[in-house]
C-alpha cells in the first residue's frame, strides 16, 4: 500500500519513508510512525510523518 492517503496511516504503523535528502536516490528508511505531520487527507508525494527515531519523511510504503 502506498502512503498517499492519510486515512491509511496510523500512529504505530510500520512504514518506509523517503527523507528530503534521499529524494533523488529514492533510498527508503524503515520505521514506526510517531506523528503524522500532513494535515490534508491525501498528498501526491506521500503523507509526511515523524518516525519514533526522530526522522521525518514522506511515506512511500505501508508495511503493516
Buried (B, 14 or more C-beta within 10 A) or exposed (E): EEBBBBEBBEEEBEBBBBBEEEEEEEEBBEBBBBEBEBEEEEBEEBBBBBBEEEEBBBBBBBEE
